[in-house]
Amino acid sequence: MLKSSSLYYAIVIMLLSGILLSSILFIENYFFQIINIHYNSDKLIDFNKSSINYSLEYFNSIDTTYSKFEPFNNNSISLIKRMDWGYLDVLYCTSIYKKDTINRIGIVENYDKDKFALFLKDNNIPLSMNNCIIKGNIKLPDAMFKQLYLTRENNGKNLIRGKILSSEKFMFKAKTFKLPKVINDTLFFDRLENKVEIYNDFKNKPIFIVLKKKHKLKNLIIKGKCIIKAVDSIIIYPTASLEDVIIISPKIIIKDNFKGSLQFFAKKDLIVGNNVQLKNPSVLLNFCDADRKLNVLQIGKNCNIEGGIILNDNSFGKNSIMKIDKNTLITGKIYCNSALFFKGNIKGSIYTNKFIYDNGEMKFDNALKDITIDNTKKINSIILKENVSAGYYKIIKWL
C-alpha cells in the first residue's frame, strides 16, 4: 500500500507534468499563430505589390472609381483607382487577404526617356547659340543652328551630342490641371493666422481653403490633401511649411529661400525668388489671362526646381513670357508656348515656341548663351500631354 507522502508526490509530479505539457502546447500554438500572421502579412504585402505593378502597367486604363483586381482564387482582392491631383496622378490601392487589409497611396509619374532634349517651334527664325552644351536629340527650324557672336562678351563654341532634326510649325497642347470634384470641407478665411497647422491625409476628401483677400503665408504648416485658393494674390514666405498641397491664385509670389514640394497654378504672374528649392514632384503653371497685356512666369537665381514648369498661353507669345535666371537648375520638363528667356541649366527637356536673349544692350530672337541641356538620363517626368502611352509609370512618392 502506497504511503500518503508517495501519493502526494505522484500527484504533484503529474500536475507539474500537465502544466509543462500545457505550456508546451500553448507555446507551440502561439508560435504557429505568429508564423501564420507573418505568412498572411507577407502574402498580403506581396499581393499589394503585384496589384500596384499591374496598375502601373495598365495605368491609362485605370478608372477614377474603384475597380476590383482579383487574379487568384485565394480570398485576395484589391480595389484600385486613380485620382487627378492638379497636374499629377495619384494611385490608390487597397488590398485584402483573408481578414487583413493594407492601403497604399502614391503619386505616379511617367518614366519615358523623352526623345528630344530640345524642341523649338519652326517660326522661320534659326537658333543662334554661344557657349552652349546640348546632350540629346533636338528639333530646330530647318534642322540647323548658327553661332551667336556678341561684342564685349566671351564667345564660346557650342557642343551638340545628338541628332538634329527639323521641327514642326506647331506645338502639342499641354494638358490642363484637374481638381477633385468632391470636397470634404470648404474653409473661408480673411487671413490664415500664424502658427496654424492643417494636416489632411490623402485617404480623406480634400479640404478647400479660400482666402478672400491678398494673403501672406508664413509661420504655418499645411500638408496633405488641401487646396488653397486666393481671390487676389498669395505671397509665400520661407517660414511656411507646405507639402503636397495645391495653390491657386491670379498672382503668386514665392519669396527667397523657400523650400517645399507642391503645385502652383497662377493666371497672371508666378514669381519665384532666389535660392528657392522645390522638390519633386512640384509644378509651376501659369495658364495666362488672355485679356492681360503681359503674364509672367519668372524663376530667380540659384534655384533648384524638380518637376514641371509650364507657361500655357494661347496667344503664343503676344502677352506672356517665361524667364529662368542663371545658376538655376531644372530637373524635369519645361513647356512654354510663348517666349522663353532661358539662362539656367536643365536635366530633362525643353519645348518652346521661341527663345529670346537680352544682355541689356542687344536683344535677339531664338538665341541662347552659356546654358546646358542634358537629356541623356531617364528622369522622373511630369506628364505634359494627355493620355501618354510611351514609357512606363512609377510611384515616385508615397503619401
Secondary structure, 3 states (H helix, E strand, C coil): CCCHHHHHHHHHHHHHHHHHHHHHHHHHHHHHHHHHHHHHHHHHHHHHHHHHHHHHHCHHHCCCCCEEECCCCCCEEEEEEEEEEECEEEEEEEEEECCEEEEEEEEEEECCCCCCCEEECCCCCCEEEECCEEECCEEEHHHCEEECCCCCCCCCCCEEECCEEECCCCCCCCCCCECCCCCCEEEEECCCCCCCEEEECCCCCCEEEEECCCEEECCCEEEECEEEEECCEEEECCCCEEEEEEEEEEEEEECCCCEEEEEEEEEEEEEECCCCEEEEEEEEEECCCCCCCCEEEEECCCCEEEEEEEECCCCCCCCEEEEECCCCEEEEEEEEEEEEEECCEEEEEEEEEEEEEECCCCEEECEEECCEEECCCCCCECCCCCCCCCCCEEEEEEC
